[in-house]
Amino acid sequence: MTERHGVPVGGTGSGPLPARALARESARAPRLVAAGQWRPAPADAEAAVAVLGRLTAALPVRRAAAARTRGHGPGPAAPAHPA
């Protein structure tokens, strides 16, 4: 990938991509593939499918948070009964 404003947009050894660059490149890649302008290597295509699968998967539910929203599970302590 090329550099923009002196910041690498990808490649080995570069730092993390800014969110806007990731969004821009994720929108651009399918267009380039569809137009035949970019042909990823088989390993890259497999990696992309795996990443897209993880990104579009449902988020796991935290059991404690789900129980609280349903009104079950740990909540405020019950008042102590006098002995």
Backbone torsions as a table, in degrees:
resi	resn	phi	psi	omega
1	MET	NA	164.5	-176.5
2	THR	-97.1	170.0	177.2
3	GLU	-95.1	145.3	175.1
4	ARG	-130.2	128.7	179.9
5	HIS	56.3	33.1	177.8
6	GLY	76.9	6.3	-178.6
7	VAL	-112.5	124.9	178.0
8	PRO	-62.0	141.0	-178.3
9	VAL	-99.8	8.6	178.1
10	GLY	157.8	-178.8	178.1
11	GLY	109.8	165.1	-178.2
12	THR	-69.2	134.3	175.4
13	GLY	88.3	-7.9	179.5
14	SER	-82.8	162.4	180.0
15	GLY	-75.4	-176.5	-179.9
16	PRO	-64.8	146.0	179.4
17	LEU	-78.5	141.2	173.4
18	PRO	-64.4	153.8	-176.5
19	ALA	-57.5	-40.5	-178.8
20	ARG	-65.2	-38.2	178.8
21	ALA	-65.9	-40.1	177.5
22	LEU	-62.6	-43.5	179.9
23	ALA	-64.3	-43.2	-179.6
24	ARG	-63.1	-46.8	-178.0
25	GLU	-69.8	-34.6	179.5
26	SER	-69.2	-28.8	176.3
27	ALA	-79.5	-32.1	-176.0
28	ARG	-77.2	-37.0	-174.6
29	ALA	-58.2	-49.5	179.8
30	PRO	-61.4	-34.8	178.2
31	ARG	-64.7	-42.7	-179.9
32	LEU	-65.6	-40.8	179.0
33	VAL	-65.0	-45.4	-179.0
34	ALA	-62.2	-35.4	-179.2
35	ALA	-82.3	-4.9	-179.6
36	GLY	77.2	12.8	-179.4
37	GLN	-86.9	-13.4	179.1
38	TRP	-139.8	125.8	178.9
39	ARG	-122.4	95.5	-179.1
40	PRO	-65.8	150.2	175.4
41	ALA	-63.9	155.1	-179.0
42	PRO	-54.0	-41.0	179.6
43	ALA	-64.0	-39.4	178.6
44	ASP	-67.2	-39.3	178.9
45	ALA	-64.4	-41.4	178.6
46	GLU	-64.8	-41.1	179.2
47	ALA	-63.9	-40.7	179.9
48	ALA	-63.7	-41.1	178.6
49	VAL	-62.7	-41.7	179.9
50	ALA	-65.0	-43.2	-179.5
51	VAL	-65.8	-45.7	179.3
52	LEU	-61.5	-36.7	176.8
53	GLY	-62.3	-41.6	179.0
54	ARG	-70.2	-37.5	-178.6
55	LEU	-69.2	-30.5	-177.5
56	THR	-96.1	-2.2	-180.0
57	ALA	-71.7	154.3	177.3
58	ALA	-66.5	144.7	178.3
59	LEU	-74.4	144.8	177.8
60	PRO	-68.0	150.4	-179.3
61	VAL	-97.2	130.2	175.0
62	ARG	-78.9	124.3	-173.5
63	ARG	-61.8	-44.0	-177.6
64	ALA	-64.3	-43.1	179.9
65	ALA	-66.2	-40.3	-179.9
66	ALA	-66.0	-38.3	179.8
67	ALA	-66.1	-39.4	179.3
68	ARG	-66.0	-38.4	-178.5
69	THR	-71.0	-24.3	177.8
70	ARG	-90.3	-5.0	179.8
71	GLY	86.6	16.6	178.7
72	HIS	-116.7	171.2	172.4
73	GLY	80.5	-167.4	-174.7
74	PRO	-64.6	134.6	178.4
75	GLY	-144.7	-153.5	177.0
76	PRO	-62.6	144.8	-178.6
77	ALA	-65.5	141.9	177.6
78	ALA	-72.0	148.0	178.7
79	PRO	-63.7	142.7	-179.5
80	ALA	-71.9	140.3	177.3
81	HIS	-87.8	135.4	178.8
82	PRO	-67.4	142.1	-178.4
83	ALA	-87.8	NA	NA
